[in-house]
Structures are given as C-alpha cells and as structure tokens.
Amino acid sequence: MPRFLIKHAVGGRTFVDTDANPQIQFVVKELDKGRKQITVYLPVELEPEIAELLKWRQELNVFIFDELENGLQQKTWFYSGDGDFHYNETDRVLNIGSSRDIRYLPSNFLE
C-alpha cells in the first residue's frame, strides 16, 4: 500500500501519516482538467490533529509515496494551496481538492 502523508509546509509538522497509523485509508479520484479529489478515512484518535490541520489548510503539503517495481520510490506532491480541505466530523472523512500534482523520483535529486 502506498504511503499517504500530510505535513505543514513551513514547520514540517506531520498531521496524517499512514506509516504511523495504518488504520488511515485513502482514495484518489481523477477529476476534470487534471484536478484530483483525495478522500481520507481517519480513525477517531486523529480528531485533535484534524482540527489543527484545518487551521493550516493553506500551508499543507500532501504526498503519496509509491514503491515502483524497480525498487525506486516515486513521490507525488499534490498542490493544495487553495485550501480545499473539507472534513466531515460524523464520518471522519477528509476531502482534499488538488488542482495539480507533480510526480518525481527523489533519487534523481541525490548527489
């Protein structure tokens, strides 16, 4: 399963990380014009983190890390600077809209 991560872009604080909490599930849906909708299903113990995450919705980095067949790791960074984060408290579902994304191999940037 790919790793899903939401971090504060400035301070680096991690809000959501599937490596730290494997109960977190997510789905990425392709929309029109390159947009994506990311739906994240969160366990109840993350409620305090979500309230804090929503305060910083304009300054968050959203990533998915995929392990490729050749053993390399591919990162996908989703632009979420528009602050398109919506949380349904009853169902504990976070919806994130992304207007664009960039896929890259971190190993291409190592010296």
C-alpha positions in Angstrom: 0.0 0.0 0.0 1.4 3.4 -0.8 2.2 5.8 2.0 0.0 8.9 2.4 1.3 12.0 4.2 0.1 15.5 5.1 2.6 17.9 6.5 2.8 21.5 7.4 4.8 23.1 4.6 6.6 25.7 6.8 7.1 24.0 10.1 7.3 20.4 8.9 4.7 19.1 11.4 3.1 15.8 10.3 -0.6 15.6 10.6 -1.5 12.4 8.8 0.8 9.5 8.0 -0.3 6.1 7.0 3.1 4.7 8.1 2.5 5.9 11.6 -1.2 4.8 11.6 -2.1 2.0 9.1 -5.8 2.4 10.0 -5.9 5.5 7.8 -7.2 4.7 4.3 -7.3 7.0 1.3 -8.6 7.1 -2.3 -7.5 9.4 -5.1 -10.1 10.2 -7.8 -9.3 11.8 -11.1 -11.5 14.8 -11.9 -11.6 17.1 -14.9 -8.7 19.3 -16.1 -6.0 17.5 -14.2 -7.7 18.0 -10.8 -7.8 15.3 -8.2 -10.0 14.6 -5.2 -8.4 12.8 -2.3 -10.7 11.2 0.2 -9.1 10.2 3.5 -10.8 7.9 6.1 -9.5 8.7 9.5 -9.6 6.9 12.9 -11.2 8.6 15.8 -7.9 9.2 17.6 -6.9 11.7 15.0 -9.7 14.2 15.8 -7.3 16.6 17.6 -4.9 16.5 14.7 -7.6 17.2 12.2 -8.8 20.4 14.0 -5.2 21.6 13.9 -4.7 20.6 10.3 -7.7 22.6 9.2 -6.2 25.7 10.8 -3.2 25.4 8.4 -5.2 24.3 5.3 -3.4 27.0 3.1 0.1 25.8 4.1 0.0 22.0 3.8 1.9 19.5 1.6 0.1 16.4 0.6 2.2 13.4 -0.7 1.8 9.8 -1.8 4.9 7.6 -1.9 4.7 4.6 -4.2 7.3 1.8 -4.4 8.0 1.1 -8.1 8.7 -2.4 -9.5 12.4 -1.5 -9.9 12.6 -0.7 -6.2 12.7 3.0 -6.6 10.4 5.3 -4.7 8.1 7.7 -6.6 6.7 10.7 -4.8 3.6 12.5 -5.9 3.1 16.0 -4.5 -0.4 17.4 -4.6 -0.9 21.1 -4.8 -3.4 22.0 -2.1 -2.5 25.7 -1.5 -6.1 26.7 -2.4 -7.1 25.3 1.0 -9.7 23.0 -0.5 -9.9 20.8 2.7 -13.3 19.7 3.9 -13.9 17.5 6.9 -17.0 15.5 7.8 -16.8 15.0 11.6 -19.6 12.5 11.7 -18.0 10.1 9.2 -14.4 11.2 10.0 -13.7 11.8 6.3 -11.3 14.4 5.0 -11.7 15.5 1.4 -8.8 17.3 -0.3 -9.0 19.0 -3.6 -5.8 19.4 -5.7 -5.6 21.5 -8.8 -2.4 19.8 -9.9 0.3 17.3 -8.9 3.9 16.5 -9.6 5.4 13.0 -9.7 9.1 12.6 -9.3 11.8 10.2 -8.2 13.7 11.6 -5.2 16.7 9.5 -6.3 17.0 11.8 -9.3 17.9 14.7 -7.0 20.6 12.9 -4.9 24.2 13.9 -5.4 
